[in-house]
Amino acid sequence: MAAQSFAPGEWSNLLARIADAADAVALRHFRSATLKTEAKADGTLVTEADRVIEAEARRIVAAGCPGLGVLGEEYGETPGSAGARLIIDPIDATQN
């Protein structure tokens, strides 16, 4: 189904699936002594949790709404054919 033809309830379902997946990843990394953190080119920090959450969100979008474009903080833009895009900024300050 193309993104522009999604009814509000379908958008809600897609976003809820993404949020549930993000919750599961975040909880696995919460207070982890082994959480990997790296500095990006701009000097900001990114954690393994940030990257995994964005990757999982992209997987869910590709499976549930393949025409939807995605713009994410960690992996950039993947254009879509739907005339719409989802903007993803996984978790801020996970290193803290």
MOPAC internal coordinates of N, CA, C and O (Angstrom, degrees):
PM7 1SCF
backbone

  N    0.0000 0     0.00 0     0.00 0    0    0    0
  C    1.4459 1     0.00 0     0.00 0    1    0    0
  C    1.5270 1   108.54 1     0.00 0    2    1    0
  O    1.2310 1   119.87 1   -45.15 1    3    2    1
  N    1.3079 1   117.85 1   134.85 1    3    2    1
  C    1.4535 1   122.25 1   179.96 1    5    3    2
  C    1.5236 1   110.58 1   -74.14 1    6    5    3
  O    1.2310 1   120.73 1   -33.13 1    7    6    5
  N    1.3094 1   116.21 1   146.87 1    7    6    5
  C    1.4646 1   120.98 1  -176.62 1    9    7    6
  C    1.5166 1   112.55 1   -59.94 1   10    9    7
  O    1.2310 1   119.85 1   141.31 1   11   10    9
  N    1.3411 1   117.89 1   -38.69 1   11   10    9
  C    1.4525 1   118.29 1  -176.30 1   13   11   10
  C    1.5214 1   112.33 1   -68.74 1   14   13   11
  O    1.2310 1   119.53 1   164.35 1   15   14   13
  N    1.3273 1   118.51 1   -15.65 1   15   14   13
  C    1.4580 1   120.09 1   178.44 1   17   15   14
  C    1.5281 1   112.47 1   -99.41 1   18   17   15
  O    1.2310 1   120.31 1  -173.91 1   19   18   17
  N    1.3316 1   117.02 1     6.09 1   19   18   17
  C    1.4545 1   120.76 1   177.08 1   21   19   18
  C    1.5224 1   110.04 1   -66.74 1   22   21   19
  O    1.2310 1   120.47 1   -47.89 1   23   22   21
  N    1.3043 1   116.70 1   132.11 1   23   22   21
  C    1.4615 1   121.73 1   171.89 1   25   23   22
  C    1.5276 1   107.94 1   -79.18 1   26   25   23
  O    1.2310 1   119.56 1   -21.29 1   27   26   25
  N    1.3318 1   118.44 1   158.71 1   27   26   25
  C    1.4681 1   120.32 1  -179.71 1   29   27   26
  C    1.5309 1   113.79 1   -51.28 1   30   29   27
  O    1.2310 1   119.74 1   139.47 1   31   30   29
  N    1.3108 1   118.11 1   -40.53 1   31   30   29
  C    1.4572 1   120.40 1   179.21 1   33   31   30
  C    1.5177 1   112.77 1   -64.98 1   34   33   31
  O    1.2310 1   120.53 1   146.68 1   35   34   33
  N    1.3226 1   116.60 1   -33.32 1   35   34   33
  C    1.4607 1   120.03 1   178.25 1   37   35   34
  C    1.5293 1   110.64 1   -70.24 1   38   37   35
  O    1.2310 1   120.44 1   140.91 1   39   38   37
  N    1.3420 1   116.76 1   -39.09 1   39   38   37
  C    1.4676 1   119.45 1   174.89 1   41   39   38
  C    1.5273 1   109.40 1   -61.55 1   42   41   39
  O    1.2310 1   120.89 1   136.24 1   43   42   41
  N    1.3212 1   115.90 1   -43.76 1   43   42   41
  C    1.4671 1   120.18 1   179.87 1   45   43   42
  C    1.5138 1   110.87 1   -59.29 1   46   45   43
  O    1.2310 1   120.11 1   137.33 1   47   46   45
  N    1.3260 1   117.40 1   -42.67 1   47   46   45
  C    1.4612 1   121.14 1   179.66 1   49   47   46
  C    1.5276 1   111.33 1   -63.75 1   50   49   47
  O    1.2310 1   120.53 1   135.42 1   51   50   49
  N    1.3317 1   116.60 1   -44.58 1   51   50   49
  C    1.4587 1   120.76 1   179.05 1   53   51   50
  C    1.5262 1   110.19 1   -61.21 1   54   53   51
  O    1.2310 1   120.36 1   132.09 1   55   54   53
  N    1.3110 1   116.92 1   -47.91 1   55   54   53
  C    1.4647 1   120.80 1  -178.70 1   57   55   54
  C    1.5286 1   112.17 1   -66.74 1   58   57   55
  O    1.2310 1   120.19 1   145.16 1   59   58   57
  N    1.3237 1   117.24 1   -34.84 1   59   58   57
  C    1.4679 1   120.63 1   176.99 1   61   59   58
  C    1.5281 1   110.53 1   -66.00 1   62   61   59
  O    1.2310 1   120.13 1   140.13 1   63   62   61
  N    1.3276 1   117.36 1   -39.87 1   63   62   61
  C    1.4720 1   120.24 1   177.33 1   65   63   62
  C    1.5278 1   110.31 1   -62.47 1   66   65   63
  O    1.2310 1   120.85 1   137.76 1   67   66   65
  N    1.3267 1   115.98 1   -42.24 1   67   66   65
  C    1.4652 1   119.69 1   178.67 1   69   67   66
  C    1.5318 1   110.03 1   -64.00 1   70   69   67
  O    1.2310 1   119.99 1   134.79 1   71   70   69
  N    1.3305 1   117.63 1   -45.21 1   71   70   69
  C    1.4657 1   121.22 1  -179.75 1   73   71   70
  C    1.5266 1   111.47 1   -62.70 1   74   73   71
  O    1.2310 1   120.11 1   139.31 1   75   74   73
  N    1.3179 1   117.40 1   -40.69 1   75   74   73
  C    1.4708 1   120.56 1   178.56 1   77   75   74
  C    1.5241 1   110.84 1   -63.69 1   78   77   75
  O    1.2310 1   120.32 1   137.89 1   79   78   77
  N    1.3242 1   116.99 1   -42.11 1   79   78   77
  C    1.4605 1   120.20 1   178.48 1   81   79   78
  C    1.5269 1   110.63 1   -65.61 1   82   81   79
  O    1.2310 1   120.35 1   139.36 1   83   82   81
  N    1.3378 1   116.94 1   -40.64 1   83   82   81
  C    1.4642 1   121.12 1   178.42 1   85   83   82
  C    1.5250 1   110.78 1   -63.35 1   86   85   83
  O    1.2310 1   120.37 1   138.82 1   87   86   85
  N    1.3259 1   116.89 1   -41.18 1   87   86   85
  C    1.4680 1   120.71 1   177.05 1   89   87   86
  C    1.5230 1   111.10 1   -58.07 1   90   89   87
  O    1.2310 1   120.76 1   134.22 1   91   90   89
  N    1.3190 1   116.15 1   -45.78 1   91   90   89
  C    1.4636 1   120.22 1  -177.99 1   93   91   90
  C    1.5228 1   111.24 1   -62.19 1   94   93   91
  O    1.2310 1   120.52 1   136.65 1   95   94   93
  N    1.3219 1   116.60 1   -43.35 1   95   94   93
  C    1.4681 1   120.07 1   178.95 1   97   95   94
  C    1.5255 1   110.33 1   -66.15 1   98   97   95
  O    1.2310 1   120.16 1   133.13 1   99   98   97
  N    1.3139 1   117.31 1   -46.87 1   99   98   97
  C    1.4641 1   121.02 1  -178.40 1  101   99   98
  C    1.5235 1   111.18 1   -59.91 1  102  101   99
  O    1.2310 1   120.21 1   138.18 1  103  102  101
  N    1.3148 1   117.21 1   -41.82 1  103  102  101
  C    1.4666 1   119.96 1   179.70 1  105  103  102
  C    1.5257 1   112.09 1   -65.19 1  106  105  103
  O    1.2310 1   120.27 1   145.03 1  107  106  105
  N    1.3324 1   117.09 1   -34.97 1  107  106  105
  C    1.4722 1   119.79 1   177.41 1  109  107  106
  C    1.5301 1   111.07 1   -64.11 1  110  109  107
  O    1.2310 1   120.33 1   148.94 1  111  110  109
  N    1.3187 1   116.98 1   -31.06 1  111  110  109
  C    1.4628 1   120.99 1  -177.06 1  113  111  110
  C    1.5227 1   113.42 1   -97.81 1  114  113  111
  O    1.2310 1   119.57 1   171.14 1  115  114  113
  N    1.3281 1   118.43 1    -8.86 1  115  114  113
  C    1.4597 1   122.11 1  -175.78 1  117  115  114
  C    1.5288 1   110.74 1   -59.77 1  118  117  115
  O    1.2310 1   121.16 1   -53.25 1  119  118  117
  N    1.3133 1   115.39 1   126.75 1  119  118  117
  C    1.4652 1   123.67 1   179.21 1  121  119  118
  C    1.5241 1   113.78 1    56.44 1  122  121  119
  O    1.2310 1   120.67 1  -153.66 1  123  122  121
  N    1.3006 1   116.33 1    26.34 1  123  122  121
  C    1.4516 1   120.91 1   178.63 1  125  123  122
  C    1.5258 1   110.20 1   -74.49 1  126  125  123
  O    1.2310 1   120.94 1   -51.11 1  127  126  125
  N    1.2972 1   115.80 1   128.89 1  127  126  125
  C    1.4622 1   120.67 1   177.83 1  129  127  126
  C    1.5262 1   111.11 1   -73.14 1  130  129  127
  O    1.2310 1   120.56 1   165.32 1  131  130  129
  N    1.3176 1   116.54 1   -14.68 1  131  130  129
  C    1.4640 1   120.29 1  -176.82 1  133  131  130
  C    1.5232 1   112.94 1  -109.32 1  134  133  131
  O    1.2310 1   119.98 1  -164.75 1  135  134  133
  N    1.3403 1   117.65 1    15.25 1  135  134  133
  C    1.4612 1   120.79 1   179.68 1  137  135  134
  C    1.5209 1   110.07 1   -62.25 1  138  137  135
  O    1.2310 1   120.63 1   -57.48 1  139  138  137
  N    1.3314 1   116.40 1   122.52 1  139  138  137
  C    1.4574 1   121.60 1  -178.47 1  141  139  138
  C    1.5255 1   109.80 1   -83.87 1  142  141  139
  O    1.2310 1   120.98 1   -48.38 1  143  142  141
  N    1.3291 1   115.74 1   131.62 1  143  142  141
  C    1.4549 1   122.82 1   179.51 1  145  143  142
  C    1.5227 1   108.75 1  -126.39 1  146  145  143
  O    1.2310 1   120.99 1   -42.02 1  147  146  145
  N    1.3258 1   115.71 1   137.98 1  147  146  145
  C    1.4574 1   120.84 1   177.92 1  149  147  146
  C    1.5181 1   109.03 1  -131.78 1  150  149  147
  O    1.2310 1   121.01 1   -26.48 1  151  150  149
  N    1.3338 1   115.67 1   153.52 1  151  150  149
  C    1.4589 1   120.73 1   172.90 1  153  151  150
  C    1.5237 1   108.08 1   -90.31 1  154  153  151
  O    1.2310 1   120.86 1   -49.35 1  155  154  153
  N    1.3377 1   115.96 1   130.65 1  155  154  153
  C    1.4652 1   120.82 1   176.09 1  157  155  154
  C    1.5251 1   108.89 1   -81.15 1  158  157  155
  O    1.2310 1   120.68 1    -6.83 1  159  158  157
  N    1.3248 1   116.30 1   173.17 1  159  158  157
  C    1.4609 1   121.60 1  -178.51 1  161  159  158
  C    1.5281 1   112.30 1   -56.59 1  162  161  159
  O    1.2310 1   120.35 1   148.72 1  163  162  161
  N    1.3321 1   116.93 1   -31.28 1  163  162  161
  C    1.4673 1   119.96 1  -179.47 1  165  163  162
  C    1.5253 1   113.02 1   -85.91 1  166  165  163
  O    1.2310 1   120.21 1  -176.70 1  167  166  165
  N    1.3357 1   117.21 1     3.30 1  167  166  165
  C    1.4523 1   121.69 1   177.61 1  169  167  166
  C    1.5206 1   114.77 1    90.62 1  170  169  167
  O    1.2310 1   119.77 1   169.04 1  171  170  169
  N    1.3334 1   118.05 1   -10.96 1  171  170  169
  C    1.4614 1   120.06 1   177.26 1  173  171  170
  C    1.5168 1   109.60 1   -77.91 1  174  173  171
  O    1.2310 1   121.34 1   -22.54 1  175  174  173
  N    1.3224 1   115.04 1   157.46 1  175  174  173
  C    1.4535 1   120.12 1  -177.08 1  177  175  174
  C    1.5230 1   111.22 1   -93.50 1  178  177  175
  O    1.2310 1   121.34 1   -32.37 1  179  178  177
  N    1.3090 1   115.05 1   147.63 1  179  178  177
  C    1.4528 1   122.31 1   174.21 1  181  179  178
  C    1.5241 1   107.46 1  -134.11 1  182  181  179
  O    1.2310 1   121.05 1   -38.95 1  183  182  181
  N    1.3156 1   115.59 1   141.05 1  183  182  181
  C    1.4618 1   119.40 1   178.63 1  185  183  182
  C    1.5192 1   109.94 1  -109.94 1  186  185  183
  O    1.2310 1   122.08 1   -14.73 1  187  186  185
  N    1.3098 1   113.62 1   165.27 1  187  186  185
  C    1.4540 1   120.95 1   174.71 1  189  187  186
  C    1.5296 1   110.10 1   -56.64 1  190  189  187
  O    1.2310 1   120.09 1   141.99 1  191  190  189
  N    1.3205 1   117.43 1   -38.01 1  191  190  189
  C    1.4650 1   121.59 1   179.48 1  193  191  190
  C    1.5216 1   111.28 1   -61.70 1  194  193  191
  O    1.2310 1   119.81 1   137.35 1  195  194  193
  N    1.3401 1   117.97 1   -42.65 1  195  194  193
  C    1.4616 1   121.77 1   177.55 1  197  195  194
  C    1.5273 1   110.55 1   -55.75 1  198  197  195
  O    1.2310 1   121.35 1   130.64 1  199  198  197
  N    1.3101 1   115.02 1   -49.36 1  199  198  197
  C    1.4677 1   120.03 1  -175.81 1  201  199  198
  C    1.5302 1   111.83 1   -67.38 1  202  201  199
  O    1.2310 1   120.52 1   138.27 1  203  202  201
  N    1.3157 1   116.61 1   -41.73 1  203  202  201
  C    1.4676 1   119.60 1  -179.65 1  205  203  202
  C    1.5285 1   110.48 1   -65.78 1  206  205  203
  O    1.2310 1   120.05 1   138.98 1  207  206  205
  N    1.3206 1   117.52 1   -41.02 1  207  206  205
  C    1.4684 1   120.53 1   179.68 1  209  207  206
  C    1.5224 1   110.47 1   -63.18 1  210  209  207
  O    1.2310 1   120.28 1   134.02 1  211  210  209
  N    1.3216 1   117.06 1   -45.98 1  211  210  209
  C    1.4662 1   118.16 1   179.53 1  213  211  210
  C    1.5259 1   111.45 1   -64.12 1  214  213  211
  O    1.2310 1   119.95 1   138.93 1  215  214  213
  N    1.3198 1   117.69 1   -41.07 1  215  214  213
  C    1.4621 1   120.65 1   178.58 1  217  215  214
  C    1.5281 1   111.11 1   -61.59 1  218  217  215
  O    1.2310 1   120.55 1   138.84 1  219  218  217
  N    1.3229 1   116.56 1   -41.16 1  219  218  217
  C    1.4663 1   120.61 1   179.55 1  221  219  218
  C    1.5298 1   110.43 1   -67.22 1  222  221  219
  O    1.2310 1   119.90 1   139.13 1  223  222  221
  N    1.3099 1   117.80 1   -40.87 1  223  222  221
  C    1.4692 1   121.09 1   177.03 1  225  223  222
  C    1.5212 1   110.55 1   -61.04 1  226  225  223
  O    1.2310 1   120.36 1   137.49 1  227  226  225
  N    1.3168 1   116.92 1   -42.51 1  227  226  225
  C    1.4684 1   121.00 1   178.27 1  229  227  226
  C    1.5344 1   110.85 1   -63.43 1  230  229  227
  O    1.2310 1   120.35 1   140.38 1  231  230  229
  N    1.3174 1   116.94 1   -39.62 1  231  230  229
  C    1.4704 1   120.65 1   178.97 1  233  231  230
  C    1.5222 1   110.03 1   -62.96 1  234  233  231
  O    1.2310 1   120.08 1   136.46 1  235  234  233
  N    1.3087 1   117.44 1   -43.54 1  235  234  233
  C    1.4637 1   121.89 1  -179.31 1  237  235  234
  C    1.5306 1   110.35 1   -64.87 1  238  237  235
  O    1.2310 1   120.25 1   137.52 1  239  238  237
  N    1.3169 1   117.14 1   -42.48 1  239  238  237
  C    1.4705 1   120.59 1   177.69 1  241  239  238
  C    1.5207 1   110.12 1   -63.01 1  242  241  239
  O    1.2310 1   119.94 1   133.88 1  243  242  241
  N    1.3108 1   117.72 1   -46.12 1  243  242  241
  C    1.4723 1   120.81 1  -178.61 1  245  243  242
  C    1.5231 1   111.39 1   -61.02 1  246  245  243
  O    1.2310 1   120.29 1   142.62 1  247  246  245
  N    1.3226 1   117.05 1   -37.38 1  247  246  245
  C    1.4622 1   120.85 1  -179.24 1  249  247  246
  C    1.5253 1   112.05 1   -77.49 1  250  249  247
  O    1.2310 1   120.17 1   141.94 1  251  250  249
  N    1.3376 1   117.28 1   -38.06 1  251  250  249
  C    1.4577 1   120.38 1  -173.24 1  253  251  250
  C    1.5075 1   115.14 1   -95.10 1  254  253  251
  O    1.2310 1   120.11 1   157.34 1  255  254  253
  N    1.3245 1   117.40 1   -22.66 1  255  254  253
  C    1.4604 1   121.71 1  -176.73 1  257  255  254
  C    1.5250 1   108.50 1  -154.92 1  258  257  255
  O    1.2310 1   120.17 1  -107.80 1  259  258  257
  N    1.3261 1   117.28 1    72.20 1  259  258  257
  C    1.4596 1   121.10 1  -170.84 1  261  259  258
  C    1.5299 1   115.37 1   -59.96 1  262  261  259
  O    1.2310 1   119.07 1   157.11 1  263  262  261
  N    1.3224 1   119.39 1   -22.89 1  263  262  261
  C    1.4572 1   120.83 1   179.61 1  265  263  262
  C    1.5197 1   114.23 1   -83.60 1  266  265  263
  O    1.2310 1   120.15 1   172.27 1  267  266  265
  N    1.3119 1   117.32 1    -7.73 1  267  266  265
  C    1.4563 1   121.47 1  -176.95 1  269  267  266
  C    1.5218 1   110.37 1   -77.07 1  270  269  267
  O    1.2310 1   120.34 1   -53.53 1  271  270  269
  N    1.3209 1   116.95 1   126.47 1  271  270  269
  C    1.4493 1   120.79 1   175.04 1  273  271  270
  C    1.5169 1   110.37 1   -73.55 1  274  273  271
  O    1.2310 1   121.03 1   -22.23 1  275  274  273
  N    1.3282 1   115.64 1   157.77 1  275  274  273
  C    1.4674 1   120.82 1   179.52 1  277  275  274
  C    1.5281 1   108.13 1  -134.84 1  278  277  275
  O    1.2310 1   121.00 1   -46.70 1  279  278  277
  N    1.3199 1   115.69 1   133.30 1  279  278  277
  C    1.4549 1   122.80 1   171.89 1  281  279  278
  C    1.5175 1   106.43 1  -121.92 1  282  281  279
  O    1.2310 1   120.77 1   -60.88 1  283  282  281
  N    1.3239 1   116.13 1   119.12 1  283  282  281
  C    1.4537 1   119.85 1  -177.69 1  285  283  282
  C    1.5107 1   112.29 1  -127.50 1  286  285  283
  O    1.2310 1   120.94 1   -28.21 1  287  286  285
  N    1.3101 1   115.80 1   151.79 1  287  286  285
  C    1.4594 1   121.15 1  -179.02 1  289  287  286
  C    1.5239 1   111.91 1   -63.81 1  290  289  287
  O    1.2310 1   119.98 1   143.32 1  291  290  289
  N    1.3192 1   117.64 1   -36.68 1  291  290  289
  C    1.4635 1   120.39 1  -173.40 1  293  291  290
  C    1.5237 1   114.19 1   -90.00 1  294  293  291
  O    1.2310 1   119.53 1   146.78 1  295  294  293
  N    1.3379 1   118.51 1   -33.22 1  295  294  293
  C    1.4635 1   121.07 1  -173.80 1  297  295  294
  C    1.5152 1   114.37 1  -121.22 1  298  297  295
  O    1.2310 1   119.88 1  -168.79 1  299  298  297
  N    1.3225 1   117.83 1    11.21 1  299  298  297
  C    1.4514 1   120.16 1   174.27 1  301  299  298
  C    1.5226 1   114.15 1    75.36 1  302  301  299
  O    1.2310 1   121.58 1    27.12 1  303  302  301
  N    1.3283 1   114.58 1  -152.88 1  303  302  301
  C    1.4624 1   119.93 1  -173.78 1  305  303  302
  C    1.5201 1   112.18 1  -106.08 1  306  305  303
  O    1.2310 1   121.75 1   -43.10 1  307  306  305
  N    1.3194 1   114.25 1   136.90 1  307  306  305
  C    1.4603 1   123.13 1   169.65 1  309  307  306
  C    1.5257 1   105.62 1  -118.40 1  310  309  307
  O    1.2310 1   120.26 1   -74.26 1  311  310  309
  N    1.3260 1   117.12 1   105.74 1  311  310  309
  C    1.4672 1   119.08 1  -178.23 1  313  311  310
  C    1.5225 1   111.39 1   -64.15 1  314  313  311
  O    1.2310 1   121.11 1   -26.45 1  315  314  313
  N    1.3151 1   115.48 1   153.55 1  315  314  313
  C    1.4530 1   121.51 1   176.83 1  317  315  314
  C    1.5186 1   110.29 1  -125.44 1  318  317  315
  O    1.2310 1   121.01 1    -4.21 1  319  318  317
  N    1.2968 1   115.68 1   175.79 1  319  318  317
  C    1.4557 1   121.63 1   179.82 1  321  319  318
  C    1.5231 1   112.55 1  -103.25 1  322  321  319
  O    1.2310 1   120.18 1  -178.82 1  323  322  321
  N    1.3191 1   117.27 1     1.18 1  323  322  321
  C    1.4623 1   121.67 1  -171.06 1  325  323  322
  C    1.5226 1   114.42 1   -87.49 1  326  325  323
  O    1.2310 1   119.60 1   170.00 1  327  326  325
  N    1.3169 1   118.37 1   -10.00 1  327  326  325
  C    1.4465 1   119.28 1  -176.44 1  329  327  326
  C    1.5206 1   112.68 1    78.20 1  330  329  327
  O    1.2310 1   120.29 1  -166.73 1  331  330  329
  N    1.3185 1   117.06 1    13.27 1  331  330  329
  C    1.4660 1   122.60 1   178.30 1  333  331  330
  C    1.5205 1   107.42 1  -144.32 1  334  333  331
  O    1.2310 1   120.98 1   -19.54 1  335  334  333
  N    1.3159 1   115.74 1   160.46 1  335  334  333
  C    1.4659 1   119.19 1   175.51 1  337  335  334
  C    1.5155 1   110.04 1  -147.18 1  338  337  335
  O    1.2310 1   121.63 1   -25.50 1  339  338  337
  N    1.3107 1   114.49 1   154.50 1  339  338  337
  C    1.4559 1   122.96 1   176.62 1  341  339  338
  C    1.5281 1   106.77 1  -101.14 1  342  341  339
  O    1.2310 1   120.25 1   -47.87 1  343  342  341
  N    1.3147 1   117.13 1   132.13 1  343  342  341
  C    1.4597 1   121.54 1   178.89 1  345  343  342
  C    1.5261 1   107.90 1  -105.66 1  346  345  343
  O    1.2310 1   121.23 1   -54.11 1  347  346  345
  N    1.3364 1   115.25 1   125.89 1  347  346  345
  C    1.4628 1   121.62 1  -173.41 1  349  347  346
  C    1.5244 1   110.02 1  -120.04 1  350  349  347
  O    1.2310 1   120.73 1   -51.85 1  351  350  349
  N    1.3109 1   116.20 1   128.15 1  351  350  349
  C    1.4595 1   123.65 1   171.13 1  353  351  350
  C    1.5231 1   104.71 1  -131.44 1  354  353  351
  O    1.2310 1   119.78 1   -88.18 1  355  354  353
  N    1.3482 1   118.03 1    91.82 1  355  354  353
  C    1.4571 1   121.50 1  -167.47 1  357  355  354
  C    1.5222 1   115.52 1   -46.99 1  358  357  355
  O    1.2310 1   119.64 1    97.20 1  359  358  357
  N    1.3037 1   118.29 1   -82.80 1  359  358  357
  C    1.4670 1   121.74 1  -177.63 1  361  359  358
  C    1.5211 1   106.25 1  -139.24 1  362  361  359
  O    1.2310 1   120.51 1   -46.80 1  363  362  361
  N    1.3084 1   116.63 1   133.20 1  363  362  361
  C    1.4564 1   119.48 1   174.07 1  365  363  362
  C    1.5208 1   109.59 1   -94.87 1  366  365  363
  O    1.2310 1   121.39 1   -34.61 1  367  366  365
  N    1.3093 1   114.95 1   145.39 1  367  366  365
  C    1.4653 1   123.09 1   173.07 1  369  367  366
  C    1.5280 1   113.83 1    64.47 1  370  369  367
  O    1.2310 1   119.93 1  -147.45 1  371  370  369
  N    1.3302 1   117.74 1    32.55 1  371  370  369
  C    1.4612 1   118.06 1   178.64 1  373  371  370
  C    1.5167 1   111.66 1   -67.57 1  374  373  371
  O    1.2310 1   120.09 1   156.23 1  375  374  373
  N    1.3084 1   117.43 1   -23.77 1  375  374  373
  C    1.4534 1   120.22 1   179.25 1  377  375  374
  C    1.5290 1   110.52 1   -66.08 1  378  377  375
  O    1.2310 1   120.60 1   150.31 1  379  378  377
  N    1.3189 1   116.45 1   -29.69 1  379  378  377
  C    1.4631 1   120.01 1  -179.80 1  381  379  378
  C    1.5091 1   110.90 1   -74.46 1  382  381  379
  O    1.2310 1   120.10 1   180.00 1  383  382  381

